[in-house]
Structures are given as C-alpha cells and as structure tokens.
Amino acid sequence: MKKLLFYISTILVVAYVIGSFFWTSAARRDATCSGIVVTVENPNDSIRFITDKFILSEMNRLGFNVKGKRLVNISEEQIERTFNKQYYVEHVQCYTNSDNSLCIDLEPIQPVMRVFDGNQSYYINRAGKHVPANEGFFLDVPVVSGHFSKRFQPTQLLPLIDFLSSHPEADEMVSAINAANPRNVYIIPQMAGITVNLGDLSDLDKKFAKLKRFYQEVLPVKGWDFYDTITLKWHGQIVASKRINTPRLKIQQDVSLGHEESPDPLVSVAVSEVSDTTRKHTIHQTAIKIWKTRNT
C-alpha cells in the first residue's frame, strides 16, 4: 500500500512539473514586455550624458521598440551585441525580469588615455575601443601622442599608464607621453624644456629611479636648462643631449655627488661630446654613466 501511494505521489509531482512547464511556456509566449528598466552601473561623473533617459532614447534610435512586444520576439543577445558596439559602453547585460520588464544593466565606457594621432584625437579604453573626444567628455586621463597603426597600437602603452597610476611620485613627473615606436617611448616631464626617452617599457621602476636621481643629483650641478633630452633606454647608463645654446662643457669632468652610502649610488659623471656629422648642425651629447659601488 505504501509503495502504491509513493508511486501515485511521484506521478502526480511529475505531472505537476510538466504541466507547470507547459503552462509557463504558453504564458510566456503570450506575455508582452511591460517596460524597460535601465541601471547605469559605476557611473562616471566625467561622462554625464550616459543616463537612464539617454539609454531609453538609444533603444528607440537603434530600433528596439520593445514595450508591448511579445517577450519571445525580443532578443536580449542582439540588444547586448548592438550596445556593446556603441562607443559609450564598456559592458552591458540584458535580461527579462519576472514582472515581464526588460532590464538593461550598463556600465559606461572607462577611458584610460587620450590619444593625439596626427589630426585625430580620441579616447580609448583598455580594450582599445575608440571614443570620440567631444563636449560630452571631461576626463582627466594621461595624454598620449604618436603615429599608431595595426602593428603599433595605443594599448601597447598600457604598462606605462598602469605604472604611473600605481606610482603617484612618478606620475607627478609626467605631463604627457609621446610614442615614436615600441622601442622609443618618450615622456614629457612637468619641468618644461626636457624630453625623456624611456626606450621600451621594460624595467620602468629602474628607469624612473634613475630619472629621479638624475633630477636630484645631476641637474642641480649642471643646471636645469643644460640638457634637452635624457635617454634611459640603455642598461647601466644615462645619455643626456646637451642643449645647443648652452655654454661649452669641459671634457671628462667628474662631479662627485656624495651619495656613496645609498644603494646603487651615482658615484661620478663622465662627460663626453659627440658630433653627429650626418646633420647640418652639430648635436652635442653628454654621456652620463652610472657606476655601482659594487662591481656589478
């Protein structure tokens, strides 16, 4: 008798589940969209135009007139794909709620740099999506200039952008970034009149440490307007180009910098002049080599 009751109960439960499934499916086929609920996640105060009303107007502009439409005829995936292509969207998720409303959760674009490439100017996010620079954007992000291509894209500068973001002291030194190619990336310091060539973007912590010490220990000796270019791309040395109109520098002048107790000190500065005969004028370069107190 107990077994019979168990079998009957099991059959009734299965029949209820199957019936509920078909009833729900039939109800959903006939259900219509009751409206649209937009949530702008992590709003960026600098991108003020991305609001709930703006997204609703974009739904109409993009041809998604869903209110009153049967839910089975609404493709959440198509709405997501279309919005993800828009320049102002970082990420979007679309789904139907239990009250038959269509929910759109949207995160505004998160630009990480502003790019100047020839006559073009635009922002990009970490994925490289281009965002037009217009009156709707007021973003305090690093400024990058250069000639970019498919082989050399602005996103290749993200290691430098991330380094500056995580090192406020280094970030304070930099007013802009210029990229000639992946092997010659320049920073324009806040101090006017000097350009710094980082080379590639390896060992950024060591390169900025050398730059800091150059600021602290060499420029006060030589003068803040003595050099126009500082090159950090080579391991173990700094090469600084002398400004052409500065007074002539004595050859092989050693300057004691008095930091013998600090790790990896700048013990002396070896100065030499190099003439570039391939140009119409002479470019004077000062080679500043860094010796460690240890023989390394």
N, C-alpha and C positions, 0 to 999 in steps of 0.2 A: 504493500500500500504506500509506504514511504517513497519507494522508488518511482511509483506511478505519479505521485504528487510532484516529485523532483522533475521528472520528465515534462509534466504538464507546465510547471513553472518555467522551466528552461525554454520551452516552445513559446510560451506567452511573452517572455522577455525578448527573445529573438524577433518575434513578430512585431513587438512594440518598437524595437530599434529600427527594423527595416521600414516599418510604416512611418516612423518619425523622419527617417532619412528621405523617403519619397515625398512626404508632406512638406518638409523643409525645402527640398529641391524645387517642388512645384510652387511653393510660396515665393522662393527667391526668383524663379523665372518670371513671376508676375509682379515682383516688388520693383518699385521705382526709387530713384535717388531723391532723398528728401532735402538735400542741400550739400554745400561744401563747407568743411571746417578746415581752416588753414592755421598752422602753427609755424611761426618763424623761430627756429632754434638758434641759440647763440647769436642773437642779433648783433651786428657790428654797428656801433654808433657812427662810424665814419661813412657807412653806406646807408643813408637814411631812407632812400626811396623804396627799399625792399620791405614792404609792409603787407599785411593781410589783404588790404584793398588792392594793392598792386598785383599780387598773385591772382586774385579773383579776376582782375581785368585781363591779365595774361592768359587765363584759362579761356576767356572769350576770344582773345586775339589769335590764340593757337588753335581755335576750332573745337574746343572741348566744352560744348554746351550740354552739361550732364544733368542739370536739375530737371526732374520729371522723367528722365530717361530710364528705361529698364536696366537694372543692375547687370544683367547678363550681357548687355550690349556695351558695357563700359570696360575698357581695358586699362587696368591700373598700370600694367607694364609699359604700355605705349605712352601713357602720361609721364611716367618716370623717365623713359628714354628721351622724350621731347624736352622736358625741363632740364635734364642733365646736360643737354646741348647748349642751353642758354648761358651767356657769359656771366650772368649774375648768380649762378647756382654752384655751390660747392657739392651739395648732396641733397637728394630728395627721396622721400619714401611715400608711396600712395597706397591706400587700403580702404576697404569698406567697413564701417562700424556697424554695431548691432542695431542701431536705430536707422539703418539704411542711408546714412550720410557718407559722403566721400571725404576721407581725411587726407590732407596733404601736409606732411612734416618736411619743412625745407630749411636747409642751412645756407645762408648767404655765402657768396664767394669770399675766400680768405686770401687776398693777395699777399705775397711775400716780398715783392720788389717791383719797382717801376723801371721800365726799360726805355732807353732812348737809342733807336737804331736808325741812323740817317734822319729822314724827315718823319719817321714814325715814333709815336710814344704810346706806350700801353703798360698795363699791369699784368702780372702773371701770378697764378697760384703754384703750389708745389707740383702739381701735375703738368704745368706748362700751359694751362688754358689762358688764352689772351683775353684781357679785359680792357675795353677802350677807356682811355683817360678822358673823362668828361666832367661836367659840373656836378654830377651825382656822386663823385668820389672825392673824399678828403682824407687821404691815407698817409700816415707817417711811416713809410717803409723805406728801406735802402734804395738808393738811386744807382742804376747801372747803365753804362753806355758802351756801345760796341757794335760791330757788324756781325750779326748772327746768321746761322744757316742751319740746315738739317743736321750737318755734322757737328756744328758748334752752337748749341742752344743755351739760352739764358739759365735753364735749370742746372747746367753744369757748374754754375757759380753758387749753388745752394750750400756746399760745405763752408764757403766763406761767410755766407749770410748766417748760417747756423752758428758758426764760431763767434761772430760779432754779437749775435743775440745772447749767447751764453757767457760772453766776456765783456761786461759793461766798460771796463777800463780801455780795452782795445776799441770798442765801438765808439768811444768818445774821441778817439784819434781820427776817425774816418768821416769825411763829409760826402764822398762819392766813390764809385768803383768804375773803372774802365777796363774792358777786356779786349785786348788785341787778338788773342787766340788762347787756347787752353794752356799754353806754356808761358804766356806773358800776361798776367793779370795785374793791373795797377790799382792802387788806392790813392785817392786824393785826400791828404790829411787836412784837418781843420786849419793847420798852420799854412797860410797861403804861400804859394810860390814853390812848393816842393811836391814832386811826384815820387811814389814808392812802387817799385816793381817787385811783386812777390814771386814772380816766376809762375810755377804751377801752384796748386792748392794743397800740396803736401806739407806736413810739419808746420802748420800755421802757428801753433803755440811757440815753437822755437823762433820762427821768423818775427813774430810780434815782440818776443822777449828781446831779440837783437835790436829791433827798431826802438824799443823803449830805452834801452841802454845807450843807443846812438843819440837819442834825444837828450839823455841825461848827462852823457859823458863826452861826446864829441862836439855837438853843436854849440854848447856854451864856450868851448875852446876856440873853435874855428869861426863861429858867428852864425847866426840864424839865417842869414841870406847868402852864405858862402856856396851852398850846393843847390842844384835844381832837381836832381834825380838821385834817388837812393835805390840800389838794387840788392835784394836779399835772396835771389834765386839760387846762389851757389852755396854749397855747404861750407861752413867754416870761415866765411868772409863776407864783407860788405863792400860793394863797389859804389862809390858816390861820384856823380858827374859834377864838376865844378862849374858854377855859373860863369859864363864867358866874360862878363864885365867886372868880375871881382879882381882884387889885387893879386898879382902873381904869387904863387905859393912856393916856398923853398922846397927843394928836392930832399926826400928822405928825412923829413923832420919827424922826430919821435916826440910824442907828447905823453907824459906819464899821467895816468888817470886815477891812480891812488885807490884802487879797489882790490888789492891783492887778496883780501880775506874773503871776498864774496865768491860764491860758486861760479866757475867759468868766467873769470874776470877779463875785462879788456885791459891787457897789460900795456900795450902800446899801439900807436897808429903809424903804419908805414905808408908814406905818401909817395906817389909817383904820377907823372903826367904822361898821357898817351895822346898822340896826334892821329886823327882819322884823316888820312890823305885822300880818301875817296870822296870827300865833300869839299865844297868850295871854301869853307871856313874850318878852322881847327876847333875840335871839341876836346877840351881838357877833361881828363878823368882822374879821379883820385882813388886809388885802390886802398881800401882800409881793411887790413887783415886782422882777424881775431885769433890770438893765441891763448890757449888754456894754460893754466899754471902747471897742469899735468901734461905729459907728453901724449895727448890723445887727439 
